[in-house]
Amino acid sequence: MYKILSHNDLDGVGCGILAKIAFGNQVKVRYNSISGLNREVEWFLENEEKDTFLLITDLSVNEENEKRLEEFHQSGGKVHLLDHHKSALHFNDYEWGQVIVEDKQGNLTSATSLLYDYLVTNQLMEATDSISEFVELVRQYDTWEWEKNNNFEAQRLNALFFLVSIDEFEEKMIERLKASEHFYFDEFEKKLLEMEENKIERYIRRKGHEIVQKKVGDYFAGIVYAESYHSELGNELGKEYPHLDYIAILNIGGKRVGFRTIHDHVDVSEVAGHFGGGGHAKASGCSLTEETYKLFVEETFHLEPLREDAKRNRFNIKQSTFGSLYKNRRDELFLLYPVNENEWAIEKNKVKIEEIFSSFQEAEIYLKRNEMTWLVKDDEFVNYLMNEVGKAKG
Ligand SMILES: [Mn+2]
């Protein structure tokens, strides 16, 4: 008998799927949160039959269970821990620990890819194209490589994982990986994913009309309220408003603040750290405390939301030699135009401002940060030009 204790995310469940393909009804699988694992390990050590082989994947145990598992191993128990997190590397000191962050080809690993290697190397399962394709999608998703590679199949696999129950996901994937030559999404799943993607798109568009901006410390933050789709929101709003250093996403009910950035010059783990939170350079979070509430909610409540640049223009386009026309909520008009190759200037209500900018981007950032402007639609631009021509004639 085998027992596998794994994480309850896509990578963890990928391990359960492989184990069930390899061992059939000879394996019991349980998925856990990071904090739930230790209880399950204790239960295993106290209650499970002694010759059951314990596999732990995508998670690692606390110090106490580390000692107990070593005793279990010393007394002849069968246990193997497979993980790919840097924080677990010390388990390599044990005969039963195998933690690999990067494979021999220099690719980041995932628990599913490690277990697949393990099972195939130990001749517990046979490698097939469809399983290899599935494992690679899970790996790319778990390591964020899919973003770099624009591998949307990997993202869709994770979206599907959240749309159905774990049981249903497992059952469908096992059946598919066993029966088909290549991995695929069926027609029903494609429809489901398409509906989900459209829903997220509409949600993000709505949030794009609610976002406000505020200078917080040295950075310009975009602030928006949202309970779900934080990664997608952070990414899309970051691209829509690149003059913002990061996007702060407030979940009032959950009393959390998420930080996302698309920029390399900003480390949002530092931003979150400043408020007692933490995370990664591009995605982090902290609690909604008195301090963060005041800063991000109270002090921004009265602010008007940003407006998006006009998208379908043919004439009023960015970096045009004729100039690009912007407007703010006070109906003031700003023409941003090149003076020569290295200089860009701005006219505010037809009067040139003092500042000179070395690039279009620099000038636009100035406009958006200080005047909260947006690129106006073609018809407004044409009116503006006609006006100028009329005046010149008169
Ligand atoms: Mn993982």
Residues whose N, C-alpha, C, O or C-beta is under 5 A from the ligand:
A	BS01	MN	D11 D58 S110 A111 D142
